[in-house]
Amino acid sequence: MLQLSQLSSLSLDQVLLGGRAVFLVFCFVLATVAFTRWRRASERTTELFFEQNTALLKRLYAVEEQLVASQAQLTEVRQSISTVSTLTSELAERLEDSEQRRTSAPAATTAPSYQIAIRLARGGASREELMSSCGLSRQEAELVQRLHAPARATLNTTRLAAAS
């Protein structure tokens, strides 16, 4: 080690030069430590970024799968709605046709049987004859007789109805 006498033999320039050298070495060591820590922090940040990026990509993939599934379901629902719409329009057409047939057919087909029943009742036909020949129910035959039969036949029918 240096003795005090040796220290005094050093000039001020040598001491300052040595101080500078020590200071430079200290700064270099400090810069190295700081750079190493900064590099480690940067690596940790990069790793964290990649982990978050991977997690986000997984979530995005899951959302994309859900979107594809939803689109498939939507397509199926649209097809079902289209089918139901088609069936509904077909049923509406059938109903219209049925209504047209029903409204036009009774006037043509049922009126003659009532006309025949009225003629038979005016001629004195019995309730059973009206039921069998014109296809009327018992109540319809009685009504036709009450409205269109001669007075004597109506009284007989009323008595028969009261007896049964």
MODELLER restraints for C-alpha pairs under 7 A, 6 or more apart:
rsr = mdl.restraints
at = mdl.atoms
rsr.add(forms.Gaussian(group=physical.xy_distance, feature=features.Distance(at['CA:113:A'], at['CA:134:A']), mean=5.53, stdev=0.5))
rsr.add(forms.Gaussian(group=physical.xy_distance, feature=features.Distance(at['CA:117:A'], at['CA:130:A']), mean=5.88, stdev=0.5))
rsr.add(forms.Gaussian(group=physical.xy_distance, feature=features.Distance(at['CA:117:A'], at['CA:134:A']), mean=6.16, stdev=0.5))
rsr.add(forms.Gaussian(group=physical.xy_distance, feature=features.Distance(at['CA:118:A'], at['CA:144:A']), mean=6.29, stdev=0.5))
rsr.add(forms.Gaussian(group=physical.xy_distance, feature=features.Distance(at['CA:118:A'], at['CA:148:A']), mean=6.15, stdev=0.5))
rsr.add(forms.Gaussian(group=physical.xy_distance, feature=features.Distance(at['CA:121:A'], at['CA:144:A']), mean=6.82, stdev=0.5))
rsr.add(forms.Gaussian(group=physical.xy_distance, feature=features.Distance(at['CA:121:A'], at['CA:145:A']), mean=5.50, stdev=0.5))
rsr.add(forms.Gaussian(group=physical.xy_distance, feature=features.Distance(at['CA:121:A'], at['CA:148:A']), mean=5.97, stdev=0.5))
rsr.add(forms.Gaussian(group=physical.xy_distance, feature=features.Distance(at['CA:121:A'], at['CA:149:A']), mean=4.82, stdev=0.5))
rsr.add(forms.Gaussian(group=physical.xy_distance, feature=features.Distance(at['CA:122:A'], at['CA:148:A']), mean=5.58, stdev=0.5))
rsr.add(forms.Gaussian(group=physical.xy_distance, feature=features.Distance(at['CA:122:A'], at['CA:149:A']), mean=4.59, stdev=0.5))
rsr.add(forms.Gaussian(group=physical.xy_distance, feature=features.Distance(at['CA:122:A'], at['CA:150:A']), mean=6.14, stdev=0.5))
rsr.add(forms.Gaussian(group=physical.xy_distance, feature=features.Distance(at['CA:124:A'], at['CA:149:A']), mean=6.15, stdev=0.5))
rsr.add(forms.Gaussian(group=physical.xy_distance, feature=features.Distance(at['CA:124:A'], at['CA:150:A']), mean=6.83, stdev=0.5))
rsr.add(forms.Gaussian(group=physical.xy_distance, feature=features.Distance(at['CA:124:A'], at['CA:153:A']), mean=6.39, stdev=0.5))
rsr.add(forms.Gaussian(group=physical.xy_distance, feature=features.Distance(at['CA:127:A'], at['CA:141:A']), mean=5.49, stdev=0.5))
rsr.add(forms.Gaussian(group=physical.xy_distance, feature=features.Distance(at['CA:127:A'], at['CA:142:A']), mean=6.26, stdev=0.5))
rsr.add(forms.Gaussian(group=physical.xy_distance, feature=features.Distance(at['CA:130:A'], at['CA:136:A']), mean=6.59, stdev=0.5))
rsr.add(forms.Gaussian(group=physical.xy_distance, feature=features.Distance(at['CA:130:A'], at['CA:141:A']), mean=5.83, stdev=0.5))
rsr.add(forms.Gaussian(group=physical.xy_distance, feature=features.Distance(at['CA:131:A'], at['CA:137:A']), mean=5.95, stdev=0.5))
rsr.add(forms.Gaussian(group=physical.xy_distance, feature=features.Distance(at['CA:131:A'], at['CA:138:A']), mean=6.52, stdev=0.5))
rsr.add(forms.Gaussian(group=physical.xy_distance, feature=features.Distance(at['CA:131:A'], at['CA:141:A']), mean=6.09, stdev=0.5))
rsr.add(forms.Gaussian(group=physical.xy_distance, feature=features.Distance(at['CA:145:A'], at['CA:154:A']), mean=6.39, stdev=0.5))
rsr.add(forms.Gaussian(group=physical.xy_distance, feature=features.Distance(at['CA:146:A'], at['CA:154:A']), mean=5.60, stdev=0.5))
